[in-house]
Amino acid sequence: MKKITSFFILIILISFVSCDTVTYYTMRISVTRNPTLIIENRTGYPIVLTAPISSSINNGASTQLQPTETRGTINVTYRVGKIQFTEQVIMDNTDITVTLTKRPPTITVVNQTGHPVIITEPVSSNITNGVSTQFQPAETRGIINVTYRIGQVQFTEQVTMDNADVTVTLTKRPPTIILINQTGYQVGIIAPISLNINIGAKIEFLAPVLNQNINLTYMIGRMQVTEQVTMANQDVTVTLTKKPATLTIVNNVGATINTIFLRIPGSPSWVGGNIVIRGGTVQLAASGGAQTGDISGSIVNKDSMKLWLGNVDLSGNIFDIRIDDVQTNSYVKSNVRITNDMTLTFTQADKR
């Protein structure tokens, strides 16, 4: 086998003490080595070299080796991600450099949805709006599903790979729900999101589901109100108008009333209590619920009192309503639907 030979000249000076003669000896030494194979990574990605040696090479870096054969074809095999490539090198007893450039095709995903997205397939990645990300798919040909989420809603874009780079632009998004507060009160949305809306203001958010009915639940005062929205695959505007009504209670029972209670029909427990004036408004204080500054209130016979239902811990619009007089007699009206301000007159006929 022919080797690469290098020559070195070694001059030896020998001096003999016993004479004046200086003799020079020249020796030529030959050193042989195998040719060097230099492997450069110019793929743009880290690679894993598997043949003719095992090695990891970062992009822009190189490694070198002396192959056992100085002539012939050598396969340089490497992986980028999960995809394997081979470059053939022809050795001719001289040093040679092979530059690796083959790489898998790249999928570039651009987020133009207007919202942050979470990619779940074929890789996991978070992309803010207007930003892109890149990855190499496991397959270089065929259809690949790019699946992503915005909020709780999932979308899929299909990409056709043909061993070339491809860009997919994400534009699908959930429809937007726009809420306008026309209740006349500040509302606190509690479902499907949590936020406050001032009187006359509006907010918007992405629908949590598609093609379903969504309950928009909000609080005005202490009363819970629900509006139902049917979501198709388009934006929708909801104007909030439901609000707690004012109930006027007229006492015609023949005695003074000092407590008022309400409940949802069928419920075993009542909400309410003693009539008090708190902060200039009528409130119902449960047993032990009186506060400093409360003024005891009552409804004398033939008199009336207005009670804003926003001050009652209830939801819905159908109630049982009970008043108790000072002799502990109870008077009840059942299944009363209250959608607007209304007046209820209690008489002896309502006694229980």
C-alpha positions as CSV (number, residue, x, y, z in Angstrom):
1,M,0.0,0.0,0.0
2,K,1.4,3.3,-1.0
3,K,1.7,5.9,1.8
4,I,2.3,9.6,1.8
5,T,6.0,10.1,2.4
6,S,7.7,13.1,4.0
7,F,11.5,13.6,4.0
8,F,13.6,15.1,6.7
9,I,17.3,15.8,6.5
10,L,19.2,15.1,9.7
11,I,22.7,16.4,9.9
12,I,24.9,14.9,12.6
13,L,28.1,16.6,13.6
14,I,30.7,14.3,15.1
15,S,33.7,15.7,16.7
16,F,36.6,13.7,17.8
17,V,38.8,14.9,20.6
18,S,41.9,13.2,19.4
19,C,42.1,15.0,16.1
20,D,41.3,18.2,14.3
21,T,39.0,16.5,11.8
22,V,35.3,17.3,11.9
23,T,33.2,14.8,10.0
24,Y,29.6,15.5,8.9
25,Y,27.1,12.7,8.4
26,T,23.8,13.3,6.5
27,M,20.9,11.0,7.2
28,R,17.6,11.1,5.3
29,I,14.6,9.8,7.3
30,S,11.3,9.1,5.6
31,V,8.0,9.3,7.6
32,T,4.8,7.9,6.1
33,R,1.0,8.5,7.0
34,N,-2.4,7.8,5.6
35,P,-4.2,10.7,3.9
36,T,-6.6,12.8,6.0
37,L,-10.3,13.0,5.4
38,I,-11.7,16.3,6.7
39,I,-15.5,16.4,7.2
40,E,-17.1,19.8,7.4
41,N,-20.7,20.4,8.6
42,R,-22.4,23.1,6.5
43,T,-26.0,21.8,6.8
44,G,-27.1,24.6,9.1
45,Y,-27.9,22.1,11.9
46,P,-26.0,19.8,14.3
47,I,-25.3,16.4,12.8
48,V,-24.6,12.9,14.1
49,L,-21.9,11.2,12.0
50,T,-22.4,7.4,12.0
51,A,-19.8,6.3,9.3
52,P,-16.9,5.9,8.8
53,I,-16.7,7.0,12.4
54,S,-19.1,8.0,15.1
55,S,-19.1,11.7,16.0
56,S,-21.3,14.7,16.7
57,I,-20.5,17.9,14.7
58,N,-22.0,21.3,15.3
59,N,-22.9,23.4,12.3
60,G,-19.8,25.2,11.0
61,A,-17.5,22.8,12.8
62,S,-15.4,20.0,11.3
63,T,-13.7,16.7,12.2
64,Q,-10.9,14.7,10.6
65,L,-9.7,11.2,10.4
66,Q,-7.3,8.9,8.6
67,P,-9.3,6.2,6.8
68,T,-7.9,2.7,6.7
69,E,-8.0,2.7,2.9
70,T,-6.1,5.3,0.9
71,R,-7.9,4.7,-2.4
72,G,-11.4,4.0,-3.4
73,T,-14.9,5.2,-2.3
74,I,-15.8,6.0,1.3
75,N,-19.4,6.5,2.4
76,V,-19.8,9.4,4.9
77,T,-23.1,8.8,6.6
78,Y,-24.8,11.2,9.0
79,R,-28.1,12.1,10.5
80,V,-29.9,15.5,10.8
81,G,-32.7,14.8,13.3
82,K,-34.2,11.5,12.3
83,I,-33.3,11.6,8.6
84,Q,-30.1,10.0,7.3
85,F,-27.9,11.1,4.5
86,T,-24.8,9.7,2.7
87,E,-22.0,11.5,0.9
88,Q,-19.5,9.5,-1.2
89,V,-15.9,10.5,-1.1
90,I,-13.3,9.1,-3.6
91,M,-9.9,8.7,-1.9
92,D,-6.8,8.9,-4.2
93,N,-4.0,8.8,-1.6
94,T,-4.2,12.5,-0.9
95,D,-5.9,14.6,1.8
96,I,-9.5,15.5,0.9
97,T,-12.2,17.6,2.4
98,V,-15.9,16.7,2.1
99,T,-18.5,19.4,2.9
100,L,-21.9,18.1,4.2
101,T,-24.8,20.3,3.0
102,K,-27.7,17.9,2.6
103,R,-30.4,18.4,5.2
104,P,-34.1,17.6,5.6
105,P,-36.6,20.0,4.2
106,T,-37.8,22.7,6.6
107,I,-41.3,23.5,7.6
108,T,-41.7,27.2,8.5
109,V,-44.8,27.9,10.5
110,V,-45.9,31.6,10.6
111,N,-48.5,32.7,13.1
112,Q,-50.9,35.2,11.6
113,T,-53.9,34.4,13.7
114,G,-53.8,37.6,15.8
115,H,-53.3,35.5,18.9
116,P,-50.6,33.4,20.6
117,V,-50.7,29.8,19.5
118,I,-49.5,26.5,21.0
119,I,-48.3,24.0,18.4
120,T,-48.9,20.4,19.5
121,E,-48.1,18.4,16.4
122,P,-45.7,17.5,14.8
123,V,-43.6,19.4,17.4
124,S,-44.4,21.3,20.6
125,S,-43.8,25.0,20.4
126,N,-45.4,28.3,21.5
127,I,-45.6,31.1,18.9
128,T,-46.7,34.7,19.6
129,N,-48.6,36.5,16.9
130,G,-46.5,37.6,13.9
131,V,-43.7,35.2,14.8
132,S,-42.5,32.1,13.0
133,T,-40.8,28.8,13.9
134,Q,-39.0,26.2,11.9
135,F,-38.5,22.4,12.2
136,Q,-37.5,19.4,10.2
137,P,-40.4,16.8,9.8
138,A,-39.6,13.1,10.2
139,E,-40.8,12.5,6.7
140,T,-39.6,14.3,3.6
141,R,-42.6,13.5,1.5
142,G,-46.4,13.2,2.0
143,I,-49.0,15.1,4.0
144,I,-48.2,16.4,7.5
145,N,-50.7,17.8,9.9
146,V,-49.7,20.9,11.8
147,T,-52.0,21.0,14.8
148,Y,-52.3,24.0,17.1
149,R,-54.4,25.5,19.9
150,I,-55.7,29.0,20.6
151,G,-57.1,29.0,24.1
152,Q,-59.1,25.7,24.3
153,V,-59.9,25.4,20.6
154,Q,-57.8,23.2,18.3
155,F,-57.1,23.6,14.6
156,T,-55.2,21.7,12.0
157,E,-53.5,22.8,8.8
158,Q,-52.3,20.2,6.3
159,V,-48.9,20.6,4.6
160,T,-47.8,18.6,1.6
161,M,-44.1,17.7,1.7
162,D,-42.2,17.0,-1.5
163,N,-38.6,17.0,-0.3
164,A,-38.4,20.8,-0.4
165,D,-38.8,23.6,2.1
166,V,-42.4,24.7,2.7
167,T,-44.1,27.6,4.6
168,V,-47.5,27.2,6.3
169,T,-49.3,30.4,7.5
170,L,-51.7,29.9,10.4
171,T,-54.8,32.1,10.2
172,K,-57.6,30.0,11.7
173,R,-58.8,31.3,15.1
174,P,-61.8,30.9,17.4
175,P,-64.6,33.4,16.9
176,T,-64.7,36.4,19.1
177,I,-67.4,37.1,21.6
178,I,-68.0,40.9,22.1
179,L,-69.9,41.8,25.3
180,I,-71.6,45.2,25.7
181,N,-72.8,46.2,29.1
182,Q,-76.2,47.9,28.9
183,T,-77.5,46.8,32.3
184,G,-77.0,50.2,33.9
185,Y,-74.7,48.6,36.5
186,Q,-71.1,47.4,36.7
187,V,-71.0,43.7,36.0
188,G,-68.5,41.1,37.0
189,I,-68.2,38.3,34.4
190,I,-67.5,35.0,36.1
191,A,-67.9,32.5,33.2
192,P,-66.5,31.6,30.8
193,I,-63.9,34.2,31.7
194,S,-63.4,36.4,34.7
195,L,-63.4,40.2,34.4
196,N,-65.3,43.4,35.1
197,I,-67.2,45.6,32.6
198,N,-68.1,49.2,33.5
199,I,-71.5,50.6,32.5
200,G,-71.7,51.2,28.8
201,A,-68.3,49.6,28.1
202,K,-67.5,46.5,26.0
203,I,-64.9,43.8,26.1
204,E,-64.1,40.9,23.7
205,F,-62.5,37.5,24.1
206,L,-62.2,34.3,22.2
207,A,-64.9,31.7,22.3
208,P,-63.8,28.7,24.4
209,V,-65.8,26.2,22.1
210,L,-67.2,26.1,18.7
211,N,-70.8,25.2,17.5
212,Q,-72.2,25.0,21.0
213,N,-74.3,27.1,23.4
214,I,-72.2,29.1,25.9
215,N,-73.5,30.4,29.2
216,L,-72.3,33.9,30.0
217,T,-72.6,34.3,33.7
218,Y,-72.1,37.6,35.5
219,M,-72.8,39.2,38.8
220,I,-74.6,42.5,39.5
221,G,-74.4,43.2,43.1
222,R,-74.8,39.9,44.8
223,M,-77.2,38.4,42.2
224,Q,-76.0,36.0,39.5
225,V,-77.4,36.5,36.0
226,T,-76.9,34.2,33.0
227,E,-77.2,35.0,29.2
228,Q,-77.0,32.1,26.7
229,V,-75.1,32.5,23.4
230,T,-75.2,30.1,20.5
231,M,-71.7,29.9,18.9
232,A,-71.3,29.1,15.3
233,N,-67.9,29.6,13.6
234,Q,-68.2,33.4,13.5
235,D,-67.9,36.4,15.7
236,V,-70.9,37.3,17.8
237,T,-71.9,40.4,19.8
238,V,-73.9,40.0,23.0
239,T,-75.6,43.0,24.7
240,L,-76.0,42.4,28.4
241,T,-79.4,43.8,29.6
242,K,-80.5,41.4,32.3
243,K,-80.3,43.0,35.7
244,P,-81.8,42.4,39.2
245,A,-85.3,43.8,39.4
246,T,-86.7,46.0,42.2
247,L,-89.4,44.2,44.2
248,T,-92.0,46.3,46.0
249,I,-93.5,44.4,48.9
250,V,-96.9,45.7,50.1
251,N,-98.0,44.6,53.6
252,N,-101.7,43.9,53.9
253,V,-101.5,41.1,56.4
254,G,-102.7,43.2,59.3
255,A,-99.4,43.1,61.3
256,T,-95.9,44.6,61.1
257,I,-93.4,42.7,58.9
258,N,-89.8,42.6,60.0
259,T,-88.2,39.8,58.0
260,I,-88.2,38.9,54.3
261,F,-86.9,35.6,52.7
262,L,-86.4,34.3,49.2
263,R,-85.4,30.9,47.7
264,I,-85.3,29.1,44.4
265,P,-88.4,26.9,44.3
266,G,-87.6,23.4,45.7
267,S,-84.7,24.6,47.7
268,P,-84.8,23.6,51.4
269,S,-83.2,26.8,52.6
270,W,-84.2,30.4,52.5
271,V,-82.0,33.5,51.8
272,G,-82.6,36.8,53.6
273,G,-83.4,37.8,57.1
274,N,-84.1,40.9,59.1
275,I,-84.9,44.1,57.3
276,V,-82.1,46.7,57.8
277,I,-81.1,49.9,56.2
278,R,-77.4,49.8,55.3
279,G,-75.7,52.5,53.5
280,G,-79.0,54.1,52.6
281,T,-80.4,50.9,50.9
282,V,-82.6,48.1,52.1
283,Q,-80.7,45.0,52.9
284,L,-81.7,41.6,54.4
285,A,-79.4,40.6,57.3
286,A,-79.3,36.9,58.2
287,S,-79.2,35.9,61.8
288,G,-75.9,37.1,63.2
289,G,-75.2,39.1,60.0
290,A,-75.9,42.6,61.4
291,Q,-73.2,45.2,60.9
292,T,-72.2,48.3,62.8
293,G,-74.4,51.2,61.5
294,D,-77.3,49.0,60.4
295,I,-80.7,50.5,61.1
296,S,-83.5,48.1,61.9
297,G,-86.4,48.3,59.4
298,S,-89.9,47.0,59.2
299,I,-93.1,47.3,57.1
300,V,-96.1,48.3,59.0
301,N,-99.5,47.2,57.9
302,K,-100.8,49.0,54.8
303,D,-97.3,50.2,54.0
304,S,-94.7,49.1,51.4
305,M,-91.0,48.8,50.9
306,K,-88.7,48.5,47.9
307,L,-86.1,45.7,47.8
308,W,-83.4,45.7,45.0
309,L,-82.7,42.0,44.3
310,G,-79.1,42.8,43.5
311,N,-78.7,42.9,47.3
312,V,-79.8,39.2,47.6
313,D,-77.5,36.2,47.2
314,L,-79.6,34.5,44.5
315,S,-79.6,33.6,40.8
316,G,-82.4,33.1,38.3
317,N,-85.7,34.8,38.0
318,I,-88.2,32.5,39.6
319,F,-88.5,32.6,43.4
320,D,-90.6,31.7,46.5
321,I,-91.0,34.8,48.6
322,R,-91.8,34.7,52.3
323,I,-92.4,37.5,54.8
324,D,-92.7,37.0,58.6
325,D,-94.6,39.3,61.0
326,V,-93.7,40.2,64.5
327,Q,-95.9,37.4,65.8
328,T,-93.7,34.9,63.7
329,N,-96.5,34.2,61.3
330,S,-95.3,33.4,57.8
331,Y,-96.8,34.5,54.4
332,V,-95.6,32.9,51.2
333,K,-96.0,33.5,47.5
334,S,-94.6,30.6,45.4
335,N,-93.0,30.4,41.9
336,V,-93.0,34.1,41.3
337,R,-91.3,35.0,38.0
338,I,-89.5,38.3,38.3
339,T,-88.0,39.6,35.1
340,N,-88.8,43.3,35.6
341,D,-89.6,45.6,38.5
342,M,-92.8,44.4,40.1
343,T,-95.1,44.8,43.1
344,L,-96.3,42.0,45.4
345,T,-99.1,42.5,47.8
346,F,-99.3,40.0,50.8
347,T,-102.5,39.4,52.5
348,Q,-103.9,36.9,55.1
349,A,-104.6,34.6,52.1
350,D,-100.8,34.0,51.8
351,K,-100.5,32.8,55.4
352,R,-98.8,29.4,55.9
